[in-house]
């Protein structure tokens, strides 16, 4: 048996008014749209013509060979170096 000399503690939350209250703005639609439905950026043709010089042509050759050695990376940094042919 426990003998209680003091009454039980009662906690009552005390609410304070908020420091910052929400701000409400009333807005409505404008009679005329602020921006037009279609905006033209440049006065140019819809399809651009960009010719390229034949001197800048690049040829890519794919060689069907296996890699020199198998590589496996489990953890850490990896780096790849691209070598240009002399």
Order of alpha helices (4+ residues) and beta strands (2+ residues): none
